[in-house]
Amino acid sequence: MPAIRERTRSEVLQARKAKRAQAEALGVDEAFVSRMVEAFYAAVRADEMLGPIFAERIEDWPVHLERMKRFWRSILFNSGEFSGNPMQKHLAIPGLEQRHFARWLELFYDTLRSLERDPGGTSLVAGRARSIADSLLTGIAVNRDGLSGSSAGKDLPHV
């Protein structure tokens, strides 16, 4: 059994390395993730719709930004450094709807375009962001409406 675990661990490490190399080849490295998170949340904080939602919940922005950088490195590089339950956090926010997630994606896509080094990198990160928005919106809708909410994210914008 230990040989299987060691092989599996080795395969996981190889997969992480390959995922990171793929992203970095498209200009998506740790420095990009840091700039992206900083720029995106500056836009969110200034946004009429999303700013107040975040302002009610985020007390320490530097801590939140570092957490979001860990989150995005985990998503984009499979780094394994983020732990948390984004669904639970979003379920606790009353009134979140498709329009909120659509606006979040619009700001996210605008941020990506402003930082773009390679269109492939923009597509990679935008695709992951859309999947996350879809998953969160669908989870909220299913929690609220049952199975009828299972396609809640189908109309969210693409980059």
VENFENHU-V572083 format. One record per backbone hydrogen bond with DSSP energy under -1.0 kcal/mol. NH is the residue of the N-H (numbers start at 0). CO is the residue of the C=O. E is the energy in kcal/mol with one decimal. If there is no record, write none. Layout:
BEGIN
nh:co:e
NH:CO:E
NH:CO:E
END
This chain:
BEGIN
nh:co:e
4:0:-2.2
5:1:-2.5
6:2:-2.2
7:3:-2.7
8:4:-2.7
9:5:-2.4
10:6:-2.5
11:7:-2.5
12:8:-2.4
13:9:-2.3
14:10:-2.5
15:11:-2.5
16:12:-2.3
17:13:-2.5
18:14:-2.5
19:15:-2.4
20:16:-2.4
21:17:-2.4
22:18:-2.1
23:19:-2.9
24:20:-2.1
25:22:-1.2
26:23:-1.9
27:22:-2.5
28:26:-1.1
32:28:-2.5
33:29:-2.3
34:30:-2.3
35:31:-3.0
36:32:-2.6
37:33:-2.3
38:34:-2.7
39:35:-3.0
40:36:-2.4
41:37:-1.4
42:38:-1.9
43:39:-2.4
44:40:-2.3
45:41:-1.2
50:46:-1.8
53:49:-2.1
54:50:-2.8
55:51:-1.8
56:53:-1.2
57:53:-2.8
63:59:-2.3
64:60:-3.1
65:61:-2.0
66:62:-2.1
67:63:-2.5
68:64:-2.0
69:65:-2.1
70:66:-2.4
71:67:-2.6
72:68:-2.3
73:69:-2.3
74:70:-2.3
75:71:-3.0
76:72:-2.6
77:73:-1.1
88:84:-1.8
89:85:-2.3
90:86:-2.8
91:87:-1.3
92:89:-1.4
95:92:-1.0
100:96:-1.6
101:97:-3.0
102:98:-2.0
103:99:-2.4
104:100:-2.4
105:101:-2.4
106:102:-2.5
107:103:-2.3
108:104:-3.3
109:105:-2.4
110:106:-2.2
111:107:-2.6
112:108:-2.6
113:109:-2.0
114:110:-1.4
121:117:-2.0
122:118:-2.5
123:119:-2.3
124:120:-2.5
125:121:-2.9
126:122:-2.5
127:123:-1.7
128:124:-2.5
129:125:-2.7
130:126:-2.1
131:127:-2.2
132:128:-2.7
133:129:-2.8
134:130:-2.5
135:131:-2.8
136:132:-2.8
137:133:-2.7
138:134:-2.5
139:135:-2.5
140:136:-2.6
141:137:-2.9
142:138:-2.2
143:139:-2.2
144:140:-4.0
145:141:-2.0
148:145:-2.3
149:146:-2.1
151:148:-1.8
153:150:-1.6
155:152:-1.7
END
